[in-house]
Every structure is written in C-alpha cells, then in structure tokens.
Amino acid sequence: MAQSKQEIQSLLAAGATEPRHRFGQNFMIDQNLVRLIADAGEITPDDLVIEVGPGTGTLTEELLTRGARVLAVEIDRHLARILRDRFGGIERFALIEGDALAGKHALNPELMAQLRAPPSACHPARSEAQSTDLGPGGAAGHMNARRAKLIANLPYNIASPLVIELLIAGVELLVFTVQKEVADRIRAAAGAEAYGPLSVMVQLIARVEMLRTLPPQAFWPPPKIESALVRLTRDDRLGNAAKPFSRFVHQLFAARRKTLRKALSQIIDDPATLLASLGIDGQLRPEVLAPEHFLRLHRSITARPIEGRS
C-alpha cells in the first residue's frame, strides 16, 4: 500500500531527514495513483524496471509486489539508506546511490552499464550496481534482452533531460509523473508555445499518451502546480542518429526566433539551396517546423558531401 503522509514523515524522521526542495522531492500518498502508475507500466517478471527518485519506497514496494526487477536510482543519501533498510534483502532490488544524470546530456555510467548488460551480467541482488566500461562516448549500444522500462514519480528538476537520454539509450516504455508543464511540452504540436527540443525528440522516438492529470493533494508536500501521468511507448525513427540529431535540434531552437535560413547558416554553407531542394520555406522559423521536417533536414545535411560548419 502507498505510505500515508504520517508514515512518510515517520520514515524521514527516523532517517534524520525531511523533503528537500533542491532534489524536487514530493512523495506520492494516493494509493490509487500508485496502482495506476504500476498498471500503466504493464509489468512482467522479465522486465528491468528503472525507478528514478524512489523516495521512501511507496512505488518501489508496488513494483516489487508485481514481480519486477527494480533498479532504483536515488541521489539523496538519507533516502538511499532508508531504501536499503527496507529492500536491501530482496533479490530483485538493486540501488544506485547518485544522480541519474552525468551532466545534462548523459546518463549515470552505472545506470548505462546496467542498461547495456545482458541479463546474466546484471546484478539485481546487489545493494549498489557496478559500472562497466561503456567504450568511447558511452554509447548505449545494444539493449539487454530483458525489456527495460522506466516507472517513476520523477523529480521535477531532472525530468526533461532524463526522459530524452533514456529514450536515446533504448528504454522501451516510460511511465512517469511529472509537472503538467513538462507533459504539455512533450506532446506539443509545432508552432505551439510549449513546442521545443523535448517535443521533437520524444515524438520521433515514442508514442505519447498523457493518461491523466494529478492534483497537488496526491503528493506530500503538495507541489504548487498540477502534475500529469505520461506514458511513452518506443516507436523509434532516429536509431543511431539520435545523439547528433538531438544536438542539431537544440542548435536550431537556440535560434528559434530567426528564420530557418539564418539559423541553418550557423551550421552549413548555402542553406537556401538545401531548403529549396526539400521544398521548405527558408523564411519559416524553427519553432513552426514539424518533427518530421527536422528529421528530413538533418538527414539531408548528414548526407551532403561538403562538411557543414560546427
């Protein structure tokens, strides 16, 4: 069952800690929502479930009850200690103590290592996951045969970059709560105020569903904004080009108020000719370009025999 507010307060007090705003900590206290999140994850015993920001373990307990192998990632050392005390003796539970991200555009190496490892090499019984050599650039390479999923009540402060990096790494299904503003950015259409790099990247790698909005009262402490439950199902059109494509999209959106011709002139020579060959109006701004047009542009640029400027 979901922990009540009083139970969470008791666990935090015993661990000599309290909710920390800098880590975006808001603990879910609605049991129906905990079950709904787990249901949306469609858990099977073969799944490796990543839970980022498990807090005091409300959702963790539900995931373990359903037979998942849970790899929890918790940056707060006090909460990590609580999690080890509660679940450390369970074979299907493993804990990485640290940030899920290693910088804005890279996953924690320990997390990446677990995503890359074959099932026989994973260490779900250990209290901390071991890192392995990822090779040049830390690329994800082939995912393990066991299906990897994210099921989490995400800390708001890392949600956007984490979602992109997990999709690039090959995670098959992501079910998470996040502030509604981020959910709106994920599903925004070209030209909308919320449209940006997050919209383009996610929509080219996954099918997007916003399952429901969540009131502040579903959490303690209650956030000042509404949250949303989002499900992303992998439908990848980027493949190995995801990393360079992400850099390309961010470059163009950095000049979102300029025309496409001017924005592209910072990347390649003679953008007008390229745009004309693709039938794209060079006077448009990047913010009105659909994800598929970003992809066409990037493919055409990378196929050009003349190198663009970086």
NUTOR-855187 format. One record per residue (C-alpha): residue in three letters; z, x negated, y negated. Coordinates in steps of 0.2 Angstrom, whole numbers, plus 2048, in hexadecimal, padded with zeros to 3 digits. Example, Ala and Ser with C-alpha at 12.3 -4.5 7.8 and 13.67 -1.06 7.14 Angstrom:
BEGIN
ala8277C2816ser8247BC805
END
This chain:
BEGIN
met800800800ala7FD7FB7EEgln80D7F37E6ser8157FE7D9lys8197F77C8gln82B7F57CDglu8267EB7DDile81A7E07D3gln8287DD7C6ser8347D87D4leu8287CC7DCleu8247C47CBala8377C37C7ala83A7BB7D8gly82C7AE7D4ala8337AA7C3thr8237B07BAglu81C7BF7B1pro80A7C57ADarg8007B87A3his7F47BD796arg7EA7AD797phe7E67B07A9gly7E17C27A6gln7EE7C97B1asn7EF7DC7B3phe7F67E17C4met7EE7F17CDile7FC7FE7D1asp7F180D7D6gln7F080D7E9asn7E18197E9leu7D780C7DFval7DC7FE7EBarg7D58087FAleu7C680C7F0ile7C27FA7ECala7C47F57FEasp7BA804804ala7AC7FE7F8gly7AC7ED800glu7A77F4811ile7B27E781Athr7AE7E182Cpro7B87D4836asp7A97C8834asp7AB7C8821leu7B27BA816val7B97C3808ile7BC7B97F8glu7CA7C07EDval7CB7B87DCgly7DB7BC7D2pro7E57C47E0gly7F57C47D6thr8047CA7E1gly7F97CF7EFthr7F67E27EEleu7E47E27F2thr7E67D27FDglu7F17DD809glu7E47EB80Aleu7D67DF80Eleu7E07D681Bthr7E57E7823arg7D37EB824gly7D07DB82Fala7C77D0821arg7C97BE820val7CF7BB80Fleu7CD7AC804ala7D87AE7F5val7D57A47E5glu7E47A47D9ile7E67997CAasp7F879E7C6arg8047927D0his81279F7D0leu8077AD7D7ala8007A07E3arg81179D7EAile8147B07EBleu8047B27F5arg8087A4801asp8197AB804arg8127BC808phe8027B7812gly8037A5816gly8077A9828ile7F87B482Bglu7E97AB834arg7DC7B582Aphe7E37B0819ala7DF7A080Fleu7E379B7FDile7DB7907F0glu7E778C7E2gly7DD7897D3asp7CF7907C8ala7C17997D0leu7B57907C4ala7B277E7C1gly7AB7807B0lys7A178E7A9his79278C7B5ala79A7867C5leu7A578C7D3asn7B57847D8pro7B07767E5glu7BC77C7F2leu7B578E7F0met7A37887F1ala7A877E801gln7AE78D809leu79F797805arg79378980Cala79D78681Cpro79878D82Cpro7A4799834ser7AB78C840ala7AF780832cys7B878D827his7CB78C826pro7D279D824ala7E279982Carg7E778C81Fser7F178F80Fglu7E5785805ala7D2783808gln7CB77180Aser7BC76B7FFthr7AD763806asp79F7597FFleu7927657F7gly7857587F4pro77C7567E4gly77F7637D7gly78A76D7E2ala77D7797E7ala7817877F3gly774783800his77578F80Fmet78379C80Fasn78D79D81Fala7887A982Darg7987B3829arg7947BF81Aala79D7BA80Blys7A37C87FEleu7AD7C87EFile7BA7D67EEala7C67D47DFasn7CF7DB7D0leu7C77CD7C5pro7D07C57B7tyr7C77CA7A8asn7C57B97A0ile7BA7B27AEala7B17C17B4ser79F7BE7ADpro79C7AC7B2leu7A57AE7C2val79A7BD7C7ile78A7B37C3glu78F7A37CCleu7947AD7DCleu7847B67DCile77B7A57DAala78579E7E8gly77F7AC7F4val78D7B87F5glu7867C87FDleu7917D67F6leu79D7D67E7val7A97E47E4phe7B57E17D5thr7BE7E97C6val7BA7E37B5gln7BB7E87A3lys7AF7F67A0glu7A67EC792val7A17DF7A0ala79B7ED7ABasp7917F479Darg7897E279Aile7857E17ADarg77B7F17AEala7747F179Cala7617F479Aala7567E878Fgly7587EC77Dala76A7F377Fglu7787EB774ala7817E6784tyr7717DE78Cgly7727CB78Epro7727BC79Bleu77E7C57A6ser7737D57A7val7647CB7ABmet76C7BF7B8val7757CD7C2gln7677D97C2leu75B7CC7C9ile7677C87D7ala76F7D87DCarg76F7EB7DBval77C7F17CFglu7888007D1met7968057C5leu7A080F7D1arg7AD8167C5thr7B78127B5leu7CA80E7B7pro7D78137AApro7E38067A3gln7F180F7ACala7EA8097BDphe7F17F87B8trp8017F07B3pro8027EA7A5pro7F57F77A0pro7E67EE797lys7E17F5786ile7D07F978Dglu7C880379Bser7C27FA7ABala7B57FE7B7leu7B27FB7CAval7A17F37CDarg7977EF7DDleu7897E37DEthr77F7E27EEarg7747D37F0asp7617D67ECasp75C7C47E7arg74B7C17DEleu7507B07D8gly7547A67E7asn7557937E4ala7507957D2ala76079E7CDlys76878F7C5pro75978A7BAphe75579C7B6ser76779F7B0arg7657907A4phe75579779Eval75C7A879Bhis76B7A1791gln75F796787leu7547A5782phe7637B177Eala76B7A3773ala75C7A7768arg75C7BA76Barg7597BE759lys7497B3758thr7387B875Eleu7347B3770arg7277A776Alys73379E75Fala74179E76Cleu735797779ser72F78A76Dgln740781770ile73C780783ile72977E785asp71A77977Basp70D786776pro71779677Bala70A7A1772thr6FD79D780leu7097A078Eleu70F7B1787ala6FD7B7784ser6F97B2796leu7077BD79Cgly7037CB790ile7147CA788asp7167CD775gly71C7BC76Dgln7247C675Fleu7307CF76Aarg7427C876Bpro74A7C277Bglu7577D077Aval7497DD77Eleu7417D478Cala7447DC79Dpro74B7D17ACglu73B7D17B5his7327CA7A5phe73F7BC7A4leu73B7B87B6arg7287B87B3leu72A7AD7A4his7357A07ADarg7297A07BCser71B79D7B1ile72478F7A8thr7297867B8ala7187877BFarg71077F7AFpro70976D7B2ile70F7677A1glu72276579Fgly72B770793arg738768787ser74A76A78B
END
